[in-house]
Amino acid sequence: MSYQQYGISPQLVERIKLKMKNPAVKERIKGLVDGLTKADLQDRSKVRRLVKSASSILNERLTSVQEEQIVQFVIAQRIDPRNTLHLIKLWGMFR
């Protein structure tokens, strides 16, 4: 399922992808998501905190609507960060 179906703009995704190419930013984001579990990514409050933290690291100002769209997207994907197939699926979605 595409992120666009959740109202997330392709321009936002492209800006974030470009910012993630900066090694310092990438390392800070990796530190933020290190140790996450599937249960963490199904907890709305934890996902919202992650989105807010990531947006501040990336210096992206998100509206409350954009935050909610991203939170809904993450929860709907049922991502298991320890499952390689889940990670490959996400990789393909944002290539």
N, C-alpha and C positions, 0 to 999 in steps of 0.2 A: 504494500500500500504506500502510495506516494505522500511525501510531506506536504505537497501542494493541496491535497484533499483536506488537510487540516487548516488551510488558510495561511500557511507559512510561505512567505514570498521567496521566489527563486533569487531575487536580488540580495536579500538578507543572507541566504545560504552561500551565495558566491562571495559576499564580503567576508563572511566568517571563514570560508575555506582559504581565502587569500591571507587573512590574518593568521591562520593556523600554520602557514608556511614559515612564519618567523620562529626560529628554534627556541627562543626564550619564552614566547607565549605558549608554544606547544608543550614545553616542559612544565609550565605552571598548570596547564589544563590536565596533563597526564597526572600530576600530583593530586589534583582535585578529584579525579575519578579513580585513582588507585585504591583498590580494596573494596570497590562497590560490589554489591551482590544483587541478585535478581529481586530479592525482597526490597532492597533499597530503591530500586528503579520502579517498584510498584507502589511505593509510598508517596502520595501526592505532596505532602509537606517537604519530604527530603528532595524530591525532584524539583520542586519550586525553589528550594534553597540552592540546589546545584545550578539551576538556570540563572538565578540572580548572581551567584558567584562567578559563573563562567562569563556572563555578560559584562561584569565589571572587569574581569581579567582581559577580555577582548575589547574593552572600551566601546561596547555597543549599548546604546540606550534603547531598551525595549519598553513598549507600552504594556499595560496590564493585559490587554487583549493578546498581544504577541506572546507574552509569558504564558498565558493560559493555553494558547494554541500549541506551544512547544511542550508544555507539561502533558497535555492530552495526547500528543503524538508519542512521546516517550512511553507513557503508560500503556497506550494501545499496542505498541510494538512488542510488549512482553519480552524485553531484551534480557538475556542471561549473559553477562559479561564474561563468564567462564566457558561459554559454548562458542567454539570457533565458527560454527555454521551461522549463528546469529550475527557475529561480527562481520562475516563475509557478506551476509545479506545487507547489513547497514552500509558497509563499504560500497557495495554496488549501487545502493540507493543514492549516495552522495558523490559518486565519481564524477 
